[in-house]
Structures are given as structure tokens and as C-alpha cells.
Amino acid sequence: MSSNRHTGRYQLPPHVEAARKAAAGAAGWKPRPPLPQLRVILAGSGLFLLCAGMALAFFLPSHSLVQDLRSRGVSAASTVVGVDSKPKYVKVRLVSGPEAGTEVKLSEYAGMLPETQTDASMIVTYDPEVPSRILTQGWVEDPPANLPGYGASALAVICLGLTTAVIWRRLWILRTWRETK
């Protein structure tokens, strides 16, 4: 009786050989990485819009105030009558001009007020139609840096860049890894 068992050569059963071939074929296949979720893209877009809106909210009113005062503002000498940092205001009394004797709080420029002290004198520019719109003449001629506006703009650019990167990654994954069934 001749048997394959004694020939010294062992053969794998057919189901094991088929499994080995399937494993060798699957070794080159990589699973698709997880897709960036649409809610991540929407959240990034929302953050971009929020930061861009905040930047506009910091830039537009300040820019509008300066442009209005440059075009129709009246310069006048004034004396500082009150400075406070808790509710943050600088109150001045106009000494010259048509509104002489009027006490007015200085307008904020991007949330900032000039550094000053009580009884100091300064030249201010105010809107004759609305005297509460008033800035120091130096700030009308050369406004200070709008740091909150620059910060919000930088965050908007970062959010836009990251959201764009996530969108490109999602598109790349969808184009590169096609599922076959």
C-alpha cells in the first residue's frame, strides 16, 4: 500500500492553501482611512465666519469713526476732567470751539482709550452733528494699531486654512480609495 504519508513531502490541505493565497492577495490592500466628517467641515466654516465677522466688527466702526472725523470733524482744545479704568472712560471738557464748556466721554478706538490723567490738556476732534463722537486729534490723523481686529483676522485665516485642508483631504480620500464590492 503506497501512501503519500511516507514520501517525506507534506502537502497542505486545499482550504489552507486557498486561505494562504487570499492572505497574500490582501496583503497589498490597505483599508481606506476614515473620512473627515462633514460636521468638522461645517464647524470649521462656522468658526471662519465667526472670526471674519468679529474682525469686521472691530475694523468697520473704528474706521468709520476716523473717516467721519477726518471729513467733517472740528478740532478743539480740551481738558481731561475724569479718567476711570473700572468702567473705562475718559471724560473731557471742551475749552475752545462752538461746543466750549461741554463735557463729553472720548469714543473708544477698537476698545482702546488714550493714556492720560485728570487735568491734562489735549487737542480733540469731534463731529459737530454728534459731539459724542470724539477722538484725540493724533488718533484721527494716525490711528493706533487695531490689535483685536488683527487678532480676529489672523484666527479667521487659520480657520479658513484648516478647513480647506480638511476639505482637500476628504476629496483626496474619496478619489484615491474606491471601494470595490
Long-range contacts (C-beta under 8 A, 24 or more apart in sequence): 32-173, 32-177, 32-179, 33-173, 33-177, 35-170, 35-173, 35-174, 36-166, 36-167, 36-169, 36-170, 36-173, 40-166, 41-163, 41-166, 41-167, 41-170, 44-159, 44-162, 44-163, 44-166, 45-163, 47-155, 47-159, 47-163, 48-156, 48-159, 48-160, 48-163, 51-152, 51-153, 51-155, 51-156, 51-159, 52-152, 52-153, 52-156, 54-152, 54-156, 55-149, 55-152, 55-153, 55-156, 58-110, 58-111, 58-146, 58-148, 58-149, 58-152, 59-146, 59-149, 62-109, 62-110, 62-143, 62-146, 62-149, 65-107, 65-109, 65-133, 65-135, 66-109, 66-135, 66-139, 66-140, 66-143, 68-127, 68-133, 69-125, 69-126, 69-127, 69-133, 69-134, 69-135, 69-140, 70-140, 72-127, 72-128, 72-129, 73-125, 73-126, 73-127, 73-128, 73-140, 74-98, 74-125, 74-126, 74-127, 74-128, 75-123, 75-124, 75-125, 75-137, 76-100, 76-123, 76-124, 76-125, 76-126, 77-121, 77-122, 77-123, 77-124, 78-121, 78-122, 78-123, 78-124, 79-119, 79-120, 79-121, 80-116, 80-117, 80-118, 80-119, 80-120, 80-121, 80-122, 81-118, 81-119, 82-118, 83-116, 83-117, 83-118, 88-113, 89-113, 90-114, 90-116, 92-122, 92-124, 92-134, 94-124, 94-126, 94-131, 95-121, 98-128, 99-126, 99-128, 99-131, 102-131, 104-131, 104-132, 104-134, 105-132, 105-134, 106-134, 106-135, 106-136, 107-132, 107-133, 107-134, 107-135, 109-135, 109-139, 109-143, 109-144, 109-146, 110-144, 110-146, 110-147, 110-148, 110-149, 111-148, 112-144, 114-139
